Every structure is written in structure tokens, then in C-alpha cells.
């Protein structure tokens, strides 16, 4: 009997499981949750080549460890090297700190552990029940607080970038734009995920944003090679503008980046306002249901 070829999705599932085994063997986690997964299928056809199908997946994983020691950077570097069919963003936290956060009504960890897909458990138990529902009463208020603080910082850095641009200080302007993007990413992550990120790498932050929206990532990283070059320039500005005397940015590149980052700030405000509105609705519904239950009892 002729063996049928596996579908691209099935082939990737095997590849992903092999990666997870490598990850488990290396770091011995207690559990691994998948909190988001995005897929992309691309077919290439032509007169001078055979049909090619490329299947990529982008994941955001939560890795739970026995130790409280944070190993995010090491695990992320390991993942970047070993996983080549898309991208993986990994958040690492100790079990004790997660349980403490869940008891404190942390929206991110309650949601991730109650509704995320458990893809590995060290004890073989495939269903984890943290049995702690999230109470959404103050979620919108907290989101507004973080949004108001961070968005002012982002606007201040953007104003500074504009001033440097008019004074032809293009390298410093680009560094200020880097700060705008960082503050916007922090804002997006806090408002949408309620996660206090300690990530400062813009690529990783934008990848984490894919857990709730593709728009931030696509604005900077889903374009052509020129968009990729400009983003790399933005990344290098963080240290280059301050410490590397040879670092320079052309006027053209600085203007393009200023326009792109300005659009990102507008996008950030729109995405956050939409999420805050939804959180407010969830809080109102919860309060209404609570009042109804009290009346019944």
C-alpha cells in the first residue's frame, strides 16, 4: 500500500511535538500552556518550480517551573534556535508565584491556566483545574490606570523625537522612537493581557502582542525587506544612539520611522480603548449577575 503524504498541518504537529520534547528535556518544566496560536499557510507555484507549501505557526507559551528563578531569556534563546517553522514567545514563571497571583485575582494567570491549552504536564495529568474564576470588577479601572500612565510617556517620547527630527538629530530621534514603541507595547500588553512584562526587546514584545492582535506585529515586521531593515535600525538605535559613535540614521529613514511609529501610537490608543470598553462591559455584566443572585438568595 502506498503511504500517503502527511498534510502540512500534520507534519508541523510532529515537528512541534519534537520541539516540546527538546524543551522539556532541557528545562524540566512542571507544565506548559499554549495561550495563543496563529497559523499561516502559503502556496508557491510557477512554471519553473514544483508547487511548494509552507506551513508556519506562531505560538505564545507559558512555561511553569518548580523554581522561582526566572529563565525567560535563556528559554527564549533556546526556542529561537530550535524552532524554525514560525515563532514562539515563551513566558516563564515559578509555580508558587503563579498560585500567589491567582489568589490575588490576577487576570493573566487565571485566564492562561483556566482556558489555555495544556500541552505538557510533568505528572501526566492532562487537565489542570485551578478552579479560581476571575472577578472582573476592577479590571477596566486597572487597565485605565496603566493606559493613562504609559500613553503619556509614549506621547512625550514622540514629541521629543519630533523635536530632534526638526533639529536634524536623526540618530537621537530614532532612539526616542524606540522608546515610543516600547511604551506602546507595554501599554498594549498590560491592557489586553494584564501581564506585567519584563521584556524590553521590541521584537519579543511585538510577538507577545500577537496573543491578542496581529496588527502591532504586522505594522513593523510583516512587510518587505525594507520594513525589516527599518525595524532593525530601530532596534540598534537603543544602544547605538547612546554608545556607538559610528551609529547614524539618514534623514529619509528617520522620517519614515517617525511616520510609522506615529501610526503605531494611534493604533495603540484605538486597540486599548476598545479593550477597556469590553472590560467595562464585563464588569457591569458581572455586577448585574451578582445582584440577581443576591436577590434570589
N, C-alpha and C positions, 0 to 999 in steps of 0.2 A: 504494500500500500504506500502510495506517495505521501510523504509528510507535507502537510500544509504549512505555509509560512505564517508566522505569527503576525497579528496586526501590530501597527506601530505602538498602540496603547499597551498591548500585552508585552511587547518587547521592553518598553520603558518600565513597566511594573517590575519585571525581573531585574532590570538594571538598578532601579530604585531600592529594591529589597537587598541587593548585594551591597549597595552603599550603606544602608541602615545597619547591616551586619558589621561592616567595617567600623562604623561609628560606635556601635555597641561594644565591639571588641576593644576599641581604643580607649573609651571613656567610661565604660561600665555604668550607664545611667540607670535610674530606677524606672522611669517612664519617658516616653517620647510622644508628644501630642502634635498632630498636624492641625494648625489653627487657620491655615488658608492654603489653597492650591489653585493655580491657574495653568491652563494648558494652551498650547499653540501648535497647530498643525499646518505645515507649509509643503505644498507640492511644487516641484520644479519639472517642467517639460521643455523639450526642444528638439530641433532637427538633428543636432549633433551630440546629444547625450540621452542616456536612458532616464526614464522617469525616476525621480528621487523624492522621497517623502521624509520630512524632518519633523519629529515629534518632540517638543520640549515642554517641560513642566517647571513652574516656579512655585516653590514652597516657602512657607513660614512655619518653623517648628519650635516647639517649647520642649527643652530637654531638662528633666528634673533629676537632680543629683542628690546623693546622700550628704555630701559635704556642703557647707555654706560658702566655700571658696568659689568665687566667680571665675569661670574658664571660657567666657564668651569669645574672646579674641582668638584663643588657641583653637577652639572648636570651629570657629568661622573659617580660619585659615585652612584647617583640615578639610572642611566641606568644599571650599573654593577649589582646592586641589583635586579632590577625588570625585566631585560631582560635576559632570561636563555637559549634561543634557538639559540645560536651563540654569536656574539659580536657586540657591537655598539660603534663607536668612534664619539663623538659629539664635534663640534666646535661652540662656542657661540660668537656672535658679535652684537653690537648695530646697529640699522638701520642707524643712522646718520653716523657712521664711515664707514659702508659699502657703502653708497651713495658717501661719500667723496672718498673712494678708487676707486670706479667705475669711477668717474670723472677723477681720476688720471691715468686711463688706467691700473688698477690692473688686471693682467691675472687671478688670482684665483677667485676673486669675480665676475668678468664679466662672466667667464665661468660657475661658480656654479649657478649664478642667471639666466643666459640666457638658459643654457642647462640642469641644474639639474632638477630632478623631484620634483615638488611642492606637498608635501604630506599633508600639513596643512596650512591654511590661516585663520587668526582670523576674517576676514571680509567676508569669504565665497567665495571670488574670487579665482577661481581655475587656472587662467592663469595670471602670472605676467610678464610684459614686461618692462624690464629695458632699452630696446632699445638702448643700447650702445655697439657697436661692439668693439671687442678687436683689437687694432692696433699692429701687431706683429713685427714691425720694429726693436725694440731693445731687444726683448725677449731673443735671443741667447746670445747677448753681456752681458746682466744682469746675465743670467744663468752661463756663463763662469766665470764672476767675483766672484759669490758666490762659484762656484765649486773650483776655484783656491785657494780661501782663506781657505775654510773648509777642503779641502782634504789635504792640508799641515799640518793642525792641527792634522788630523787623523793619518797621517803618522808619525808625531812627537811623538804622544802618543803611537803608535805601536812600534816605535823604543825604547821608554822608557820602555814599557812592556817587550820587548826582553832583555834589559839590566838587568832589575830586575829579569827576569827568570834565566839568567845565574848566578846571584848572590844569587839565591835561596830565593829571597824575593817574595814569591808566592802571598801573600795577596796584596802587593803593585802592583805587575804585573797585577793581576786581576782587581784592581781599574783602572789602566791605560787602560786596555782593555775595561772597561765600558766607558771610555771617547772616545775611538776609535769608538765604536758603536754609541754613542750619536752624535758625529760629522758626521759620515756617514749618520745617519738618518736625521739630519738637512740638509745635502747636498742634499740627495735624495728628500726631501720634497720641498726645495727651487727650485731645478732644474725642477722637474716634475710638481709641483703644483703652483709654485711661491707664496707659502704661508709661511709667517714668523711665524713659530711655537714658542709658549711659553711653549710647553710641554717638560718636562725633564724626564718623566717616560719612560723607554725604551719599555715597553710593549705597551703603548699607541702610542708611535712614530712608532713602527713597525706595529701596527694596522692601523695607518693612511697611511702608505706606501701601504697598500692593496688597496687604492683608485686608484693606477696606476700599481701595480705589486704585485703578491703573493710571489715572490721569497725572498725578505728580511724576511718576516714573517716565511716562511717555513724553512729557514735556521736555525732559532733558536727555533721556537715554534710548528712546525708541526710534530715533531718526536716522539720518545718514551718517557717513563717516565725518562730515563736517561738524555735525552736532556732537558726536563723540569727542572730537578734537577740542571743541569749545568747553565741554564738560571737564575734560582732563586739565585744561588750562585753569578752570575754576578751582579744581581740586588742588593744583600745585600752588595756587595763589596763597593758600592758608599759611604755608611756611615760606614760600618763595618771596612774597612781597615783603616779608619781615627780615629774613635772614640771608637770602641769596642775592648778592649784588648784581649777578648776571640775569636775574629774572626780569622779563619785560613783557608788556602787553601792548599790542598795536591799538591805535585809536578805533579802527574798524571793529576789532574783536571786542573791545571794551563797550562799544555802543550796542553791538548785537547782544552781548551778555546782559547789559543793563535792561534792554527791552524784554528779553526772555525772563529775567528774574522779576521784573515789574509785573509781568503777566502771571508769574508763579504766586506772587503775593496776592493778587486779585483772586486767583483760583483758591488759594488757601482760605481766604475770608469766606468765599462762597461755600466751599465744602464744609467748613466749620460751622457756619451759620445754619446750614441745612441739618447737620448732625445735632447741634444744640436744640434746634426746634423739635427734632424727633425725640431727644431725651426729655424735653419738657412734656411732650405728649405722653410718653411712657410713664413719667412721674404722676401726671394727672390721672391717667387710667388706673394706676396702682392705688392712688389715694381714694378714687371713687369705689374701686372694688373693696378696699379695706373698710370704708364707711358702710357699704352694703352688707358686708359680713358682720360688722358690729351691730347693725340694726337687726339682722336675722338672729344673732345670738342674744 
